[in-house]
């Protein structure tokens, strides 16, 4: 799993049903060797499965499928083939808190807040566009100056703020909104560039996503990324820029704490993780902004070093042709359900002997391809091994 997987299929071909059945098999007491970041000693730890869920479907894995638990013959057959089934006891839902949205219905859930401090060292997170080099440099200078000021004062000056906040960053800029300010003089920021910086960083999306609620990701990471747990993060209540910023913030937090060596979060670094990203083409496609370029650059490193750091990606999509080529090339296991003919023609990893038939595959019918073995056609189970409302 740490060499990654792709599940691709058009709408109505049973993609989520199939994926739930696959992911359920990784919920077990099995332990994986991972090297502790601080001590260097090898530990044996259980997997943390994280699911980015844009359609609010995967929380159902917490519950049994009545069609399975009430059928002794089906249960006997599943046990005979050593197929894990039944609801996942240790499944927790963490709902991102974003202003102006209504949390999706997921039965029991917990809050998750994206703090502005996630921008520290990641200025590209404030750039969902491609600025000029001059504007980009000025934005980076302003972000660095704000965090330096915060650190030097042990908190923002003259305010009871115990952590960096987006609204305080805007106030920090407002206080330097004059030509003689030290910030502007030291960084040689001209009037036109300063205006561009303020227009670029002052956005409703940032206000709505950053610092909402109190359950900040770095503070609760040991609960979100706990070993042996299935962590579902629904984003069906989000759209557009709010969804993109939220998901990319979470993905960047996971990836960087996995592959970096300095000031990493042990809850992420020291836990084997499989991250399943549904609608992956929305987050790992060819970059059209500086923020997307940044995430892709880090994701490319992560997929190459997944086995080393015990980080696996499972990408779920109806548009595999849109996912970044360098990421796709590192994926070891490919599962192709029915796909449209025009998509099949654009995906080189689909086995040539199945390209003609794949557009005509029925629901649950798939081809599984992995390196060094022949591609094989399979038929998915007609029932989901956990609850599946669709």
Secondary structure, 3 states (H helix, E strand, C coil): CCCCEEEECCCCCCHHHHHHHHHHCCCCCCEEEEECCCCCCEEEEECEEEEEECCCCHHHHHCCCHHHHCCHHHHHHHHHCCCCCCCCCCEEEEEECCCCCCCCCCCCCEEEEECHHHHCCCHHHHCCCCCCHHHHHHHHHHHHHHHHHHHHHCCCCCCCCCCCCHHHHHHHHHHCCCCCCHHHHHCCCCHHHHHHHHHHHCCHHHHHHECCCCCEHHHHHHHHCCCCCEEEEECCCCCHHHHHHHHHHHHHHHHHHHHCCCCCCHHHHCCCEEEEEECHHHCCECCCCHHHHHHHHHHHHHHHCHHHHCEEEEEEECCHHHECHHHHCCCCEEEECCCCHHHHCCCCCCCHHHHHHHCCCCCCEEEEEECCCCCEEEECCCCCCCCCCC
